[in-house]
Amino acid sequence: MSLEYAILGLLNYEPMTGYEIKKMVDISISHFWPAVQSQIYKTLFRMETDGLVTVETVPQEPRPPRKVYSITPKGRDDLFQWLETPLPPGEIRIAWLIQIFFAGHLENEKILALLHHLLAVQQHRLQAFTTIPEENRETMQEDAARDKFFWMLTVDYGVAQSIAQIDWLQKVIRAVETHDYRLPTLADNLSHSDK
């Protein structure tokens, strides 16, 4: 359901084709809500049926016509109602944490290989955040400073999350390398702070 509101939010800026929406998703929200082209078109079809968007077919000879989507008043009302409504906490599903949970069954070399791979993924993810502001500057209007602020808050959240995961993975790698299986955890610190 959130992809629908992401699309409505993007169309609230200006009408776009499905391709342009996908491009905007990739440079703006994909670090926390990725979507493939087929999902976007399927969602746009449903949104048109529900009266949230309209589509205009624009001829462009000799190429196939472009379908340009626009938000409707009903779509704008739905978007703003959704923006104002607190959402329930989402489920957290992190597949690699299942691997960590059962990693005690593996030899240390295999565990370390897994941990180093996860660390490299997070380091790459952190590096990727440095390109987002540059891409956003090209796509946003000069008078959208307030919008830029809120867009960049999501980048800041992603950076903080990546840094936290990198720090945690480095701590776990050191523990496995030194066979220090008594490493205090943040959860332990929380229980001690209540006393």
C-alpha positions as CSV (number, residue, x, y, z in Angstrom):
1,M,0.0,0.0,0.0
2,S,2.9,2.4,0.7
3,L,4.0,2.3,-2.9
4,E,0.7,3.8,-3.9
5,Y,1.3,6.7,-1.6
6,A,4.8,7.1,-2.8
7,I,3.5,7.4,-6.3
8,L,0.8,9.8,-5.3
9,G,3.5,11.9,-3.5
10,L,5.7,12.0,-6.6
11,L,2.7,12.8,-8.9
12,N,1.8,15.6,-6.5
13,Y,4.9,17.4,-7.7
14,E,4.1,17.0,-11.4
15,P,2.6,14.6,-13.9
16,M,4.9,11.7,-15.0
17,T,5.1,8.6,-17.1
18,G,5.6,5.2,-15.4
19,Y,9.3,5.3,-16.5
20,E,9.8,8.8,-14.9
21,I,8.2,7.6,-11.7
22,K,10.6,4.6,-11.6
23,K,13.5,6.9,-12.2
24,M,12.4,9.2,-9.3
25,V,11.8,6.2,-7.0
26,D,15.4,5.1,-7.8
27,I,17.0,8.4,-6.9
28,S,14.8,9.4,-4.0
29,I,13.2,6.6,-1.9
30,S,14.7,3.3,-3.1
31,H,17.0,3.3,0.0
32,F,13.9,2.6,2.1
33,W,11.2,1.6,-0.3
34,P,12.5,0.0,-3.6
35,A,10.1,-0.8,-6.4
36,V,10.5,-2.6,-9.7
37,Q,8.9,-1.2,-12.9
38,S,6.3,-3.9,-13.1
39,Q,5.1,-3.1,-9.5
40,I,4.8,0.6,-10.5
41,Y,2.7,-0.1,-13.6
42,K,0.5,-2.6,-11.7
43,T,-0.1,0.0,-8.9
44,L,-0.7,2.8,-11.4
45,F,-3.4,0.6,-13.1
46,R,-5.1,-0.1,-9.8
47,M,-4.8,3.6,-8.9
48,E,-6.4,4.7,-12.1
49,T,-9.3,2.2,-11.5
50,D,-9.7,3.7,-8.0
51,G,-9.9,7.2,-9.4
52,L,-6.6,8.3,-7.7
53,V,-4.8,9.1,-10.9
54,T,-5.7,9.9,-14.5
55,V,-3.7,8.9,-17.6
56,E,-3.3,10.9,-20.7
57,T,-1.9,9.2,-23.9
58,V,0.5,11.5,-25.6
59,P,1.4,10.6,-29.2
60,Q,5.1,10.8,-30.1
61,E,5.6,9.5,-33.7
62,P,7.4,7.3,-34.7
63,R,7.7,5.9,-31.2
64,P,4.8,4.4,-29.2
65,P,2.6,7.0,-27.4
66,R,3.6,8.0,-23.8
67,K,1.1,7.5,-20.9
68,V,1.4,10.5,-18.6
69,Y,-0.2,10.0,-15.1
70,S,-1.6,12.9,-13.0
71,I,-2.9,12.9,-9.5
72,T,-6.7,13.5,-9.2
73,P,-8.3,15.6,-6.4
74,K,-9.4,12.3,-4.8
75,G,-5.8,11.1,-5.0
76,R,-4.5,14.3,-3.4
77,D,-7.1,14.0,-0.6
78,D,-6.1,10.3,0.0
79,L,-2.4,11.3,0.0
80,F,-2.8,14.1,2.6
81,Q,-5.1,12.0,4.8
82,W,-2.5,9.2,4.7
83,L,0.4,11.6,5.5
84,E,-1.5,12.9,8.5
85,T,-2.3,9.4,9.9
86,P,0.2,7.8,12.3
87,L,1.1,4.3,11.0
88,P,1.4,1.2,13.2
89,P,5.0,-0.1,13.6
90,G,6.0,-2.2,10.7
91,E,7.4,-5.7,11.0
92,I,11.2,-6.0,10.8
93,R,12.4,-8.8,8.7
94,I,16.2,-9.1,8.2
95,A,17.1,-12.5,6.6
96,W,20.8,-12.2,7.4
97,L,20.0,-12.0,11.1
98,I,18.5,-15.5,10.8
99,Q,21.9,-16.6,9.5
100,I,23.6,-14.9,12.5
101,F,21.2,-16.4,14.9
102,F,22.2,-19.9,13.8
103,A,25.8,-19.2,13.0
104,G,27.0,-21.0,16.1
105,H,26.7,-24.2,14.0
106,L,29.4,-23.0,11.6
107,E,33.2,-22.9,11.8
108,N,34.6,-19.5,12.6
109,E,36.1,-19.1,9.1
110,K,32.7,-19.5,7.5
111,I,31.1,-17.1,10.1
112,L,33.8,-14.5,9.5
113,A,33.4,-14.8,5.7
114,L,29.7,-14.1,6.1
115,L,30.3,-11.2,8.5
116,H,32.9,-9.6,6.3
117,H,30.5,-9.9,3.3
118,L,27.7,-8.2,5.4
119,L,30.2,-5.5,6.4
120,A,31.1,-4.8,2.8
121,V,27.5,-4.6,1.8
122,Q,26.8,-2.0,4.5
123,Q,29.9,0.0,3.7
124,H,28.9,0.0,0.0
125,R,25.4,1.1,1.1
126,L,26.8,3.9,3.2
127,Q,29.0,5.0,0.3
128,A,25.9,5.0,-2.0
129,F,24.2,7.6,0.2
130,T,26.8,10.2,-0.7
131,T,25.5,10.2,-4.3
132,I,21.8,10.9,-3.3
133,P,22.1,14.6,-2.6
134,E,23.8,15.3,-5.9
135,E,21.1,13.4,-7.8
136,N,18.3,15.2,-5.9
137,R,19.7,18.6,-6.7
138,E,19.2,17.9,-10.4
139,T,15.6,16.8,-10.0
140,M,14.1,19.3,-7.4
141,Q,13.1,22.9,-8.0
142,E,15.1,25.7,-6.5
143,D,12.1,26.8,-4.4
144,A,11.7,23.4,-2.7
145,A,14.0,23.9,0.2
146,R,11.4,22.6,2.7
147,D,10.8,19.5,0.6
148,K,14.6,19.0,0.3
149,F,14.9,19.1,4.1
150,F,12.3,16.3,4.5
151,W,13.7,14.3,1.6
152,M,17.2,14.5,3.1
153,L,15.9,13.4,6.5
154,T,15.3,10.0,5.0
155,V,18.9,9.9,3.7
156,D,20.1,10.9,7.1
157,Y,18.2,8.0,8.6
158,G,19.7,5.6,6.1
159,V,23.2,6.9,6.9
160,A,22.6,6.5,10.7
161,Q,21.3,3.0,10.2
162,S,24.2,2.0,8.0
163,I,26.7,3.4,10.4
164,A,25.1,1.5,13.3
165,Q,25.1,-1.7,11.4
166,I,28.8,-1.2,10.4
167,D,29.7,-0.6,14.0
168,W,27.8,-3.6,15.2
169,L,29.3,-5.9,12.5
170,Q,32.8,-4.7,13.4
171,K,32.2,-5.5,17.0
172,V,30.8,-9.0,16.2
173,I,33.8,-9.7,13.9
174,R,36.2,-8.8,16.7
175,A,34.3,-11.0,19.1
176,V,34.4,-14.0,16.8
177,E,38.1,-13.4,15.9
178,T,39.1,-13.3,19.6
179,H,36.6,-16.0,20.6
180,D,35.1,-13.6,23.1
181,Y,31.6,-15.0,23.3
182,R,30.8,-13.0,26.5
183,L,30.7,-9.7,24.6
184,P,28.1,-7.5,26.3
185,T,25.3,-6.4,24.0
186,L,23.2,-3.3,23.8
187,A,20.3,-5.3,25.1
188,D,22.4,-6.1,28.3
189,N,23.1,-2.4,28.7
190,L,19.3,-1.7,28.5
191,S,18.5,-4.2,31.2
192,H,21.3,-2.7,33.5
193,S,20.0,0.9,33.0
194,D,16.6,-0.1,34.4
195,K,18.2,-1.0,37.8
